Amino acid sequence: MTRVLALDVGTSSIRAAVCGEDSEPVGDVASRKYRTTDADELVDAVRGAVEDALAGEEVDAVGASTFGHSLLCLDDLGRPASPIYMWRDTRSDDAAEWLRRRLDADAVHARTGCHLHSSYWPAKLAWLAEEEPELFRRAARFVSFADYLYERLTGERPRSSLSLGSGTGLVDLAGGDWDEELLSTLEVDRERLPPLGDEPTGDWYPALLDGVCSNLGAGCVTRERAALMVGTSGAYRTLYETERPQPRPGLFLYRADERRVLEGGALSDGGNVHGWLEDILGPDEDENALTERDPTDHGLTFLALLGGERSPGWHAHARGAVRGLRFETTPRDLRQAALEGVAFRFAAVAELLPEVEEVVATGGALEHSPAWCQFTADALARPITLSAVDEASLRGAAVATLDRLGETAPEPPLGRTFEPRLDRADEYREARDRDRALYEAITKQVE
């Protein structure tokens, strides 16, 4: 019987499990929480989770889902010369602006599927060259954390998967290789970047972008079925086959592999907003009671851009705002308006993917908040169905690895469906209009 080790390295936690041919764990899922940007500390945490999951058991192959867009500088000895720069590190906002002035931003998006934004490598590399010139000069290699992880765990220098490479914003979609114009502009030789490819290193298949694995794990593998994910951040994505990748305005488009692409929008605000609410307001012991209210009950418009904007406008310097505050405003008003505000950000992305007919929701933040699920269905004006998969990215890593071994995993289970409430449709349309007006006012100030 086929056994694979599935690994999921997220932005705050690690999970590992031995999975069978049905892509389900055959034993306990090993997990680790972490708060570090030190590459070696994170490698040690991953190694510990892997050892706990294997517990001496033999597997046929290993596959991983890892967070995307990370950048790590390595020295001549292959050791970290920098912390891990994560997608949410916004110090390169001004560098992204510099690139937009110097290059044809629309042409870059058309070639790479990525916008010139601080979450991607071009802006981070330009920032390093300007602010940390000595580090930039002496860095022998620039890699994703997953590349370094595999090098440490396998003892060999692996290829970076096409999905992780594409997620850097530095890969030409058509050619599947590093983009020549960006390399020239950034003055980075391709020898300082990892080779791209999906060939395994021994029985370790290259780590895949977490968004790809999340869609695979939730069974969202057509243009008509989108995965709406709320983890620390948020994303609304489709995964499908195409011979000619065609990026659309406002959206990202990454290569998942040689035949499939991942398309959608990303939010910097997601479960982190829920955590922020609990930090400043305390936990709400009866959050589900919020569904008895509609947007007219609090009179607020909460623009959920606390972490800056990615999709659809990619205004790196934009920040959140609240309109309509009064002395009568309560903590519950603010909590409801914030959750609705994130839902309206998803609605703005969903408008750009009109072919989607079905939405499957994943991520612990939604699974534990039926109220937020209901607000999201109301904001999107369409049903959303919770995935019944506990860990979509972990399952996706297993599904992808089994597929490489010639095994086809069964369809994943689905859970509860939340229908938009028709009796509140007018109130949510009006609230969405107010959200759009505030968004336009805020983003106009930073253009």
C-alpha positions in Angstrom: 0.0 0.0 0.0 1.3 3.4 -1.0 2.3 5.8 1.8 3.5 9.4 1.4 4.7 12.0 3.9 2.8 15.2 3.5 4.2 18.4 4.9 2.6 21.8 5.3 4.8 24.8 6.3 2.5 27.7 6.9 3.3 31.3 8.0 2.8 30.4 11.7 2.6 26.7 12.0 3.9 23.4 10.6 2.0 20.1 10.1 3.3 16.8 8.9 1.5 13.4 8.5 2.0 10.0 6.8 -1.0 9.7 4.4 -2.4 6.7 2.6 -3.8 6.3 -0.9 -7.0 8.2 0.1 -4.8 11.2 1.0 -5.9 10.9 4.7 -3.4 10.7 7.6 -2.9 7.1 8.8 -1.8 8.3 12.2 -1.5 11.5 14.2 -0.7 14.8 12.5 2.5 16.2 14.0 2.3 20.0 14.4 4.5 22.9 15.6 3.8 26.5 16.1 6.5 29.0 15.4 7.3 32.7 15.5 10.6 33.3 13.8 12.2 34.5 10.6 15.4 32.6 11.4 15.8 30.0 8.6 17.8 27.5 10.7 15.3 27.7 13.6 12.5 27.0 11.2 14.3 24.1 9.6 14.8 22.6 13.1 11.1 22.9 13.8 10.2 21.3 10.5 12.6 18.5 11.1 11.1 17.8 14.4 7.6 17.6 13.0 8.8 15.3 10.2 10.5 13.0 12.7 7.3 12.9 14.9 5.1 12.1 11.9 7.3 9.4 10.5 8.0 7.7 13.8 10.2 5.3 12.0 7.7 4.4 9.3 8.9 4.1 5.7 7.2 6.1 3.0 7.3 6.0 -0.8 7.7 9.7 -1.4 7.6 13.1 0.3 5.7 16.2 -0.8 5.3 19.6 0.8 3.1 22.7 0.7 5.0 25.8 1.8 4.3 29.5 2.2 5.0 31.5 -1.0 6.9 34.7 -1.9 9.6 34.3 0.8 13.1 35.5 0.1 16.3 34.3 1.8 19.9 35.3 1.0 22.5 32.6 1.2 26.3 33.1 1.5 29.1 31.3 -0.4 28.8 28.3 2.0 25.1 28.0 1.5 24.3 29.4 4.9 21.6 32.1 5.7 23.0 35.6 5.4 19.6 37.2 6.1 16.4 36.5 7.9 13.5 35.1 5.8 11.8 38.1 4.2 8.1 37.2 4.1 5.3 38.5 1.8 4.0 40.7 4.5 7.3 42.6 5.0 6.3 45.9 3.5 9.7 47.7 3.7 10.0 47.4 0.0 6.8 49.4 -0.8 8.9 52.3 -2.1 11.1 50.0 -4.2 7.9 48.7 -5.8 7.0 52.3 -6.7 10.5 52.7 -8.2 10.1 49.7 -10.3 6.6 50.9 -11.5 8.2 54.2 -12.6 11.0 52.5 -14.4 9.2 49.6 -16.1 5.9 49.1 -17.9 4.0 47.6 -15.0 1.2 46.3 -17.2 3.7 44.5 -19.4 5.4 42.9 -16.3 2.0 41.7 -15.1 1.2 40.3 -18.5 4.5 38.3 -18.6 4.8 37.2 -15.0 1.2 37.2 -13.8 2.4 39.2 -10.8 2.1 42.9 -10.0 5.1 45.1 -9.0 4.3 44.9 -5.3 6.2 44.6 -2.0 5.0 41.0 -1.5 7.0 39.8 -4.5 10.8 39.3 -5.1 11.4 42.2 -7.6 10.5 44.8 -5.0 12.4 43.0 -2.3 15.5 42.6 -4.3 15.4 46.3 -5.4 15.0 47.2 -1.7 18.0 45.1 -0.7 20.2 46.6 -3.4 19.3 50.1 -2.1 19.0 49.6 1.7 21.4 46.7 2.2 23.9 47.0 -0.6 26.6 44.9 1.1 24.2 42.1 1.8 22.9 42.2 -1.7 26.4 42.2 -3.2 27.8 39.3 -1.1 24.7 37.1 -1.3 25.8 34.1 -3.4 22.2 32.9 -3.9 18.6 34.1 -3.5 16.2 31.3 -2.6 12.8 30.6 -1.2 12.7 29.2 2.3 11.5 25.9 0.8 14.6 25.6 -1.3 16.8 26.0 1.8 14.6 23.6 3.7 15.0 20.9 1.1 18.7 21.5 0.8 19.1 21.0 4.6 16.9 17.9 4.8 18.0 16.1 1.7 21.7 17.2 1.6 21.4 18.1 -2.1 20.7 21.3 -3.9 17.2 20.8 -5.3 15.2 22.6 -8.1 12.6 25.1 -7.0 9.2 24.1 -8.2 7.5 26.0 -11.0 4.7 27.0 -8.6 7.1 28.5 -6.0 9.2 30.1 -8.7 6.2 31.7 -10.3 5.0 33.0 -7.0 8.1 35.1 -6.7 6.9 37.4 -9.4 10.2 36.9 -11.3 9.2 34.1 -13.7 8.0 34.5 -17.3 4.8 32.5 -17.6 5.2 31.6 -21.2 8.7 30.3 -21.0 8.6 29.0 -17.4 12.0 30.5 -16.6 13.3 33.6 -14.9 12.3 36.9 -16.6 15.1 38.5 -18.5 14.0 42.1 -18.3 13.5 41.9 -14.5 16.8 40.2 -14.0 18.5 42.9 -16.1 16.8 45.8 -14.2 17.6 44.3 -10.8 21.2 43.4 -11.9 20.8 39.8 -10.7 22.5 37.0 -12.6 20.4 33.8 -13.1 23.3 31.9 -11.5 22.3 33.4 -8.2 18.8 32.0 -8.5 17.7 28.3 -8.1 17.0 26.2 -11.2 13.3 25.7 -11.9 11.7 22.3 -12.3 9.4 19.7 -10.7 11.8 16.8 -10.9 12.2 15.0 -7.5 15.4 14.9 -5.4 15.5 11.2 -4.5 12.0 10.6 -3.2 11.4 14.2 -2.2 9.2 16.1 -4.7 9.8 19.9 -4.9 7.7 21.9 -2.4 4.6 23.5 -4.0 3.1 26.9 -3.4 0.6 26.7 -0.5 -2.2 28.2 -2.6 -1.9 25.4 -5.1 -2.0 22.7 -2.4 -5.0 24.4 -0.7 -7.0 24.2 -3.9 -6.0 20.6 -4.5 -6.9 19.7 -1.0 -10.3 21.3 -1.2 -11.0 19.8 -4.6 -11.2 23.2 -6.3 -9.5 22.3 -9.6 -11.6 23.9 -12.3 -12.3 27.5 -13.4 -15.9 27.2 -12.1 -15.0 26.2 -8.6 -13.1 28.7 -6.4 -11.5 28.2 -3.0 -12.1 31.0 -0.6 -9.4 30.7 2.1 -9.1 32.6 5.3 -6.0 31.8 7.3 -3.7 34.5 8.6 -4.5 36.4 5.4 -7.1 35.6 2.7 -7.3 34.4 -0.9 -9.9 33.6 -3.5 -8.4 31.2 -6.2 -9.1 28.9 -9.0 -6.8 26.1 -10.3 -7.3 25.0 -13.9 -5.5 23.7 -17.1 -4.6 26.1 -19.9 -2.0 26.1 -22.7 -1.9 29.9 -22.8 -1.8 31.7 -19.4 -3.5 35.1 -19.7 -3.3 37.3 -16.6 -6.3 39.5 -16.0 -6.3 43.0 -14.4 -6.3 43.0 -10.6 -5.6 39.3 -10.3 -2.5 37.2 -9.9 -1.7 34.2 -12.2 0.9 31.7 -11.2 2.1 28.6 -12.9 1.1 25.6 -10.8 3.0 23.2 -13.1 3.5 22.8 -16.8 -0.2 22.4 -17.6 -2.1 24.2 -14.8 -2.3 27.8 -13.4 -3.5 29.3 -10.2 -5.5 32.4 -10.6 -7.2 34.7 -8.2 -6.7 37.5 -5.6 -5.0 37.8 -2.3 -5.9 39.8 0.8 -3.4 40.9 3.4 -6.3 40.9 5.9 -7.9 37.6 7.0 -7.7 35.7 10.3 -5.3 38.4 11.5 -8.2 40.8 11.6 -10.1 38.4 13.8 -7.1 38.2 16.1 -6.7 41.9 16.1 -10.3 42.3 17.2 -9.8 39.9 20.1 -6.7 41.7 21.1 -8.3 45.1 21.4 -11.9 44.1 22.2 -11.5 40.8 23.9 -13.2 37.6 22.8 -16.9 37.6 21.9 -18.5 34.7 23.7 -21.6 35.0 21.4 -20.2 35.9 18.0 -22.7 33.9 16.1 -25.5 36.2 17.5 -24.1 38.8 15.1 -25.9 37.1 12.3 -29.2 38.5 13.8 -28.0 42.0 12.7 -27.4 43.5 9.3 -25.1 46.4 8.2 -27.7 49.1 9.0 -27.6 48.1 12.7 -24.1 49.5 13.2 -23.9 52.2 10.6 -20.2 51.7 10.0 -18.1 51.1 6.9 -14.9 49.3 7.8 -12.3 49.2 5.0 -10.3 46.0 5.7 -6.8 47.1 4.6 -5.0 47.0 7.9 -2.1 45.2 6.3 -2.1 47.2 3.1 -3.7 46.2 -0.2 -2.9 43.4 -2.6 -5.8 42.4 -4.8 -7.5 43.9 -6.7 -5.8 47.4 -6.7 -2.3 46.5 -5.3 -2.0 49.8 -3.5 0.8 49.0 -1.2 0.5 52.2 0.8 -3.2 52.0 1.3 -4.4 51.4 4.9 -7.7 50.6 6.6 -10.3 53.1 7.6 -13.6 53.2 9.5 -16.3 55.6 8.6 -19.4 56.4 10.7 -18.0 56.2 14.2 -20.3 57.7 16.9 -20.4 57.8 20.7 -23.1 55.1 20.4 -20.8 52.7 18.5 -20.2 49.5 20.5 -17.5 46.8 20.4 -20.0 44.5 18.7 -20.7 47.1 16.0 -17.0 47.4 15.3 -16.5 43.6 15.3 -19.4 43.0 12.9 -18.3 45.8 10.6 -14.7 44.5 10.5 -15.8 40.9 9.6 -18.1 42.3 6.9 -15.3 44.5 5.6 -13.1 41.5 4.9 -16.1 39.8 3.2 -16.5 42.9 0.9 -12.8 42.6 0.0 -13.5 39.1 -1.2 -16.5 40.3 -3.1 -14.3 42.8 -5.0 -12.0 39.9 -6.1 -14.9 37.6 -6.9 -16.3 40.2 -9.3 -13.2 39.7 -11.4 -13.8 35.9 -11.7 -17.3 35.9 -13.1 -17.0 32.3 -14.4 -17.0 30.9 -10.9 -20.2 29.0 -10.1 -19.3 27.4 -6.8 -17.3 28.6 -3.8 -15.7 26.3 -1.2 -14.5 27.9 2.0 -11.3 26.7 3.8 -9.2 27.8 6.7 -9.6 27.6 10.4 -10.7 31.3 10.8 -14.0 30.6 8.9 -14.5 27.0 10.2 -14.7 28.4 13.7 -17.0 31.4 12.9 -20.3 30.6 11.3 -21.2 34.3 11.6 -18.3 35.2 9.3 -19.3 32.5 6.9 -22.8 34.0 6.7 -21.5 37.6 6.3 -19.3 36.3 3.4 -22.2 34.6 1.7 -24.2 37.8 2.0 -21.4 40.0 0.7 -20.7 37.7 -2.3 -24.5 37.3 -2.9 -23.8 33.6 -3.5 -23.7 30.4 -1.5 -20.5 29.3 0.1 -19.8 25.7 1.2 -17.4 24.9 4.0 -14.8 22.2 3.1 -15.0 19.3 5.4 -11.2 18.7 5.0 -9.4 19.6 8.3 -6.2 20.7 6.6 -6.6 21.6 3.0 -2.9 22.4 2.3 -1.7 19.3 4.0 -4.1 17.2 2.1 -3.2 19.0 -1.1 0.5 18.1 -0.6 -0.6 14.4 -0.2 -2.8 14.6 -3.3 -0.1 16.1 -5.4 2.5 13.5 -4.3 0.1 10.6 -4.8 -0.6 11.9 -8.3 3.1 11.8 -9.1 3.1 8.1 -8.0 0.1 7.3 -10.3 -2.5 7.3 -7.5 -5.7 9.3 -7.7 -7.1 10.6 -4.4 -10.9 10.5 -3.9 -13.0 13.7 -4.0 -12.8 15.6 -0.7 -15.9 15.9 1.5 -17.9 19.1 1.8 -19.7 20.5 4.9 -22.3 23.1 5.6 -23.5 25.5 3.0 -24.3 29.1 3.8 -26.9 30.7 1.6 -27.1 34.5 1.1 -30.1 35.9 2.9 -32.5 37.3 0.3 -34.3 39.3 2.9 -31.1 41.3 3.6 -29.9 41.6 0.0 -30.7 45.3 -0.3 -28.9 46.2 2.9 -25.8 44.3 1.8 -25.8 45.9 -1.6 -26.0 49.3 0.0 -23.2 48.4 2.4 -21.1 47.1 -0.5 -21.6 50.4 -2.3 -20.4 52.3 0.8 -17.4 50.0 1.1 -16.6 50.7 -2.6 -16.9 54.5 -2.1 -14.6 54.4 0.9 -12.1 52.2 -0.9 -12.0 54.6 -3.9 -11.5 57.6 -1.5 -8.6 55.9 0.4 -6.8 54.5 -2.7 -7.1 57.8 -4.5 -5.1 59.4 -1.8 -2.1 57.1 -2.3 -2.1 56.9 -6.1 
